[in-house]
């Protein structure tokens, strides 16, 4: 079984991973929407 520090580290790792994934998804959505807006503007 995992000890309490082990579980805490695992939990923090999961939270950080999910947070990073969420931020990356938001960033990708921003970039694609920006590219579409620029294409519409200059097209």
C-alpha positions as CSV (number, residue, x, y, z in Angstrom):
1,X,0.0,0.0,0.0
2,X,1.0,3.6,-0.6
3,X,1.9,5.7,2.5
4,X,0.3,9.1,3.1
5,X,3.2,11.0,1.6
6,X,3.1,8.7,-1.4
7,X,-0.6,9.3,-1.9
8,X,-0.2,13.1,-1.5
9,X,2.5,13.1,-4.1
10,X,0.4,11.0,-6.4
11,X,-2.6,13.3,-5.9
12,X,-0.5,16.4,-6.5
13,X,0.9,14.8,-9.7
14,X,-2.6,14.1,-11.0
15,X,-3.8,17.6,-10.2
16,X,-0.7,19.3,-11.8
17,X,-1.1,17.0,-14.9
18,X,-4.8,17.8,-15.3
19,X,-4.1,21.5,-14.8
20,X,-1.4,21.5,-17.4
21,X,-3.6,19.6,-19.9
22,X,-6.5,22.1,-19.3
23,X,-4.2,25.1,-19.9
24,X,-2.8,23.5,-23.0
25,X,-6.3,22.9,-24.4
26,X,-7.3,26.5,-23.7
27,X,-4.1,27.7,-25.4
28,X,-4.8,25.5,-28.5
29,X,-8.4,26.8,-28.7
30,X,-7.2,30.4,-28.5
31,X,-4.6,29.8,-31.2
32,X,-7.1,28.2,-33.6
33,X,-9.7,30.8,-33.0
34,X,-7.1,33.5,-33.6
35,X,-6.0,31.9,-36.8
36,X,-9.6,31.7,-38.1
37,X,-10.2,35.3,-37.2
38,X,-7.1,36.5,-39.0
39,X,-8.0,34.3,-42.0
40,X,-11.5,35.8,-42.2
41,X,-10.2,39.4,-41.8
42,X,-7.6,39.1,-44.5
43,X,-9.5,36.7,-46.8
